[in-house]
Amino acid sequence: MMWVCGGVYVVVSSGLGWALWRAWRRRGADARGDGSVTRGMDGRLARLLPLAVGAIVLGLTMLITASFFADRALFATRISPALEVRVTGHQWWWRIQYRDPASGGWVETANELHLPQGQTVRLVLGAADVIHSFWVPNVAGKLDMIPGRTNVLDVTARRPGWFRGQCAEFCGLQHAHMALSVKVEAPAAFHSWLAAQKGPAVADSGRGAEVFADACAACHAIRGMAAGGRAGPDLTHVATRHTLAAGTLTMTRGNLQGWIAQPQAIKPGTAMPAIPLNPADADAVASYLMALR
């Protein structure tokens, strides 16, 4: 990629320089009244044009052929994944569902992808509304997520740590605030995390739970509670996540309360509406959600 793009850059820059030089020569010839100079240059340009077109066609054909054989070789060497994960792009957040190896069911989270180090994971990519693109530069290549289609990306993360992903296809007003946190960890730690994630929420019922049921349950799900909305992210273990609103805010109690009260001020255009709560209710629901671990 570097050599091909570098070569194209040199050719295009050289052509630009030549065009500027010709314009300068033309201006000088016009000033002297010597049209033969420009006619001679135009004739040479006309002879070079078919060669340039042929070179472009040949270069593109070679690149397409190489891409075809490379993709076919990669597909032929694909191995059975240790885990399947669905990643669905929404405006502007990520729905993430893990296939539970034990039960075959799905464990849903949002905006934070965990991967077992050294094991192949099959990411099944889709989009719920417009075209998005999955891109985690330090873990995997870019692949588009298209409504009505499914793309598959096999990933084997080698290096542990936290990595930032990003939607790489412009998808609307808050495209820049559609980040994805990716954690690569040892397989034992990953499976321990997944086991905890598939369990129901454990939180004290009280005023916060009542406020959530009245104001939030139509859009958000919490396993083990009477909240089963699908419009927004699953909040079963929301307090274990590192960020809010797809990387827009760090996960703190103050940020959570501010996000509940005025999401449009923080992320204009988001589908989440402002929730008109009095201060006591806002404090209660924020405390309730911060207990969901």
N, C-alpha and C positions, 0 to 999 in steps of 0.2 A: 504494500500500500504506500509506504513512504517513497520508494523508488519510482513507482508509477506516477504518483501525485507530484513528486519533485520534478520528474521529467516534463510533465504537462505544464507545471508552473514556469519552467525555464523556456519552453516553447512559446507559451502565451506571452510571457514578459518580453521575449525577443521579438515576437510579432508586434507587440505594442511599441517597442522602441523603433522598429523599422517603420511603422506607420507614422510615428512622429517625425522621423527623419525625412520620410517622403513628403510630408506636409510642409516641412521647412524648405525642402528643395523646390517644391511646387511654388511656394510663395516667392522664392528667389527667382525662379524661371518666369513667373508672371510679371515680376517687377522689371525683368530685362526684356520681356516680350519674346522669349525663346520657348515656344510651345513644344519644340521637338524633344526637349528633355523629359517633360511629363508624359508625352506620347510613348517614348521609349520605355519608361518605367511602367506605364500601364500595360504595355505589351508583355513585359516580363512577368508582371503579376498575373496576367491572364494565363500564361503558360504554367505558372507555379500552382495555380488554384486546383487543377485536377490532381496534382501530386499530393497536395495537402488533404484534399477530401479522401483520396485513396488511403493515405496514412491513418487518418482518423477511423475509417471503416475497418481497416486491418487491425488497428490497435483494439478497438471495441470488440471485434470478433475474437481476438486472442483472449481478452479478459473474460468474456462470457464463457468461452470454452473452458478456460482454467477454473472459473467459478463452478461450472457444472461438475467437472470431474472431482474437484475438491469437496463439494457438498455430497456427492455420491459416495466418496471414500469415507467421509465422516459418518454418513448414515449407515454404511456397511459395518462400521466398527462400533456402532452404538450398543451398549450393554444394558442389561436389565437394571433399572434404577432401584436403589434401596428404599426410596420414598417418592411419593407423588404429591405435588403441591399445586393447587389451583391458585392463580393470581389473577384477579379481575380488576381492571382499571375503571374507576368512577371519576366524575368531576367533583372534587379533586382529592381523591384518597384511594387506598388500595384495600380490596377485600382479599384475605388470604385464608385458604382452607387446606388443612393437612389431612391426608389419608391416614387414619389410625391403623398401624400394622396389625394390631391385635383384633380389632372388631371390624375393620373395613369401613367404618363410618368416617365422618368428616369432623374435624376440629377447627372451628373458625376463630380467627383473630383479625386484626387490621393494622396496616401501616408499619408492621415490623415483621421481617422475615428471618427465621432461624434456620440454619443449615448445619448438618453434621459434617465435621471436618473429614476430608478424604473419602466421603461416600457420594455416589452419584445420586442426584436428586432430579427428578423430571418435573419441570415447571410447565404447567398447562396454562397458557396465557390467553385471556379474552378481555373484551371490553363491554361495558354495560351501556355506554351512551355514544361517545365519539371515539375517534382513533387515538389511542395512547401508545406509548412505547416503553418497554421494560429495559432499563439500562443500569447496571451496577459495574462501573468500569474495572474495579479491582477483583471482581468475582466472575462476571459473565459479559458476553457481548450484547449488543443492542438487538432487540427484536420487537417488531410492531405488534400491537394488540388491536385487532380490528373487530368492530361489532359484527356479529353473525358468523364469525370464523374462529377457529382455534389454532393457535400456533404452539409448538412444543419446543422447549429448550432444555437440554440436559446439561446440568451443572455439577462439576466436582470441585468444591472449594478446598484449596490446599492450605491456606494461611489463616490462622485463627485471628479473631478480633472483630471490631465493629467497622462497618463500611457503609458509605452513603450511596444510595441509589436515587435515580431521578427519572421522572417521565421525560422522554427525549423527543416527543412529538407534540408540537403546539396543540393544546386541547382547550384553550379558552382563557378567561381572564386570570385565573389563579394557577396557570400552568407552572410557573416558577416555584410555587409553594405546594408542589405535589412530589414530595420527597419520600424515600423509602429507607428505613433503617434496616441493615442486614447484619446479623450476628452469626459468625462462624465459630462453632465451639466443638469440643470433643464429643464423640458420639454418645458417651454415657451421660454427659451433661445435657445434651440435646434431648435424649429420650426422657430424662428426668423432667426437663422443662415441659415437654409435650404431654407427659402424664399429668402434670399439674394443670396444664391448660385445658385438658378435656374434662376435668372435674367441674362441678357446678360452682357458682359463686358462693363464697362464705362471707356473709356480712350481717351485722345486727339489723333486724327490722326496726323501724322507728319512723320518725317524721321524714327523714331523708328518703327512705324507701317509698313512703306514701306520695311524696312530691314527685319522685321519679315516675311512679306508676301513672300519675295524673298527667304529667307534662312531657314525658320522654319515651314512654313505653311503646307508643304508636310507631316510632321510627327506629328504636334500638332494642336489641335482644340481650338478655342476661340469662344464661342457663341456670336453672334451678329457681328462677323467679317467674312472676307472671308477666314478663316483658318479652315479646316476641316479634318486634318490628324488624323489617328488613331494609328499610330505606337508607338507614345509616349504618355505621360500623357496629359490630358486635362489641359489647362493653363488659363481657363476663369477667375478665381479669384486667380491666383497663389500667388499674394503678400499677401494674407490673411493667407497663410500656415506658419507654424513655421520652417519647414526645407526644404532643397533641396535634390534631389537625394536620396529619401527614407531614410532620417535621416543622410546622410553623412555630410551635412553642415547645419549650421543655416541659416535662411533666412535673408540675408543682401544684399544690392546692390552690394557690392564688391564681395561677394561670388557668386552671380548670374552672374556677368560679367565674373568672373573667370571660372565658370562652362560652360558658353556659349563658351568661347574661348578655353579651354583645358579640356574637360570632361575626356579624357583618362588619363591625368596626375592625376586627382582626384580620378577616379573610373575606373581603367584599365579593359578593356573588356566590358564596357557598350556599348549598341547599339547606343548611341548618338555619332555622329562623331564630330570632331573638326570643328568649323565654322570659315573659314578664313575671318575675318572682320578687316578692318582698325580700329584704335583706336576711331575715331569719330563715326563710325557706331556701334561699340561694346558699346560705351557709350550711344548712342541713343536707341538701342534695350533694354539695361538693364533698362534705365529710363522708357521706354514704359511698360515693364513687371512689374516693381515695382509700376506702377499706376493701375494695374489690381486688383481691390479690390471689 
